[in-house]
């Protein structure tokens, strides 16, 4: 009986340690990432995974630790008109 109790306690000890280590690298959920594409890449270490281009906008798929974020860059008159980034 004591042996089973020790095994169960050790199991829960290791499960909690694994859970705490996994949460260290997650992006902050309520942080405002909408400032722009460059801001998210430089200041928050998001990486560009893919880019889709249309006539009026480019859609960037960013990744960070299995999280994804979409950034839409809109163009008007040959320059950047607006940038919006969101975590789905």
C-alpha positions in Angstrom: 0.0 0.0 0.0 2.8 2.4 0.9 4.5 1.6 -2.4 1.4 2.5 -4.4 1.1 5.8 -2.5 4.7 6.7 -3.2 4.3 5.9 -6.9 1.1 8.1 -7.1 2.8 11.0 -5.4 5.8 10.8 -7.6 3.6 10.7 -10.7 1.8 13.9 -9.7 5.1 15.6 -8.8 6.5 15.0 -12.3 3.2 15.9 -14.0 3.1 19.3 -12.4 6.8 20.0 -13.3 6.1 19.2 -16.9 3.1 21.5 -16.9 5.0 24.4 -15.4 7.8 24.1 -18.0 5.4 24.1 -20.9 3.7 27.3 -19.8 7.0 29.3 -19.7 7.3 29.7 -23.5 3.7 30.6 -24.3 2.8 34.0 -25.7 0.8 36.2 -23.4 -2.9 35.7 -24.4 -4.2 39.2 -23.4 -1.2 41.1 -24.7 -2.0 43.6 -27.5 -0.1 42.3 -30.6 -1.9 44.6 -33.0 0.8 47.2 -33.3 2.3 45.8 -36.5 4.2 43.1 -38.2 7.7 44.4 -37.5 6.9 45.1 -33.9 5.7 41.5 -33.4 8.8 40.0 -35.1 11.4 42.2 -33.4 9.9 42.7 -29.9 8.0 39.5 -29.4 10.1 37.0 -31.4 7.3 35.8 -33.7 8.6 34.1 -36.9 7.1 34.4 -40.4 5.8 31.0 -41.5 4.1 31.9 -44.8 2.9 34.9 -46.9 -0.1 35.1 -49.2 -0.3 38.1 -51.5 -3.2 39.7 -53.3 -3.5 43.0 -55.2 -4.4 45.1 -52.1 -2.9 43.2 -49.1 -0.4 40.6 -47.9 -1.4 38.1 -45.2 1.4 36.9 -43.0 1.1 33.7 -40.9 3.4 34.1 -37.9 4.3 31.2 -35.5 5.7 31.1 -32.0 5.8 27.9 -29.9 2.9 26.2 -31.8 0.8 29.4 -31.6 -0.3 31.2 -34.7 -1.0 34.8 -35.5 -2.3 36.5 -38.7 -1.0 39.9 -39.8 -2.8 41.7 -42.7 -0.8 44.5 -44.3 -3.0 46.6 -46.6 -1.6 48.8 -49.4 -3.0 51.9 -50.9 -1.3 54.2 -53.5 1.9 52.3 -53.4 2.4 52.6 -49.6 1.3 50.7 -46.5 -2.2 51.9 -45.5 -2.9 49.7 -42.5 -1.5 46.8 -40.5 -3.5 44.5 -38.2 -2.3 41.4 -36.3 -4.5 39.0 -34.4 -4.3 35.7 -32.6 -7.2 33.6 -33.8 
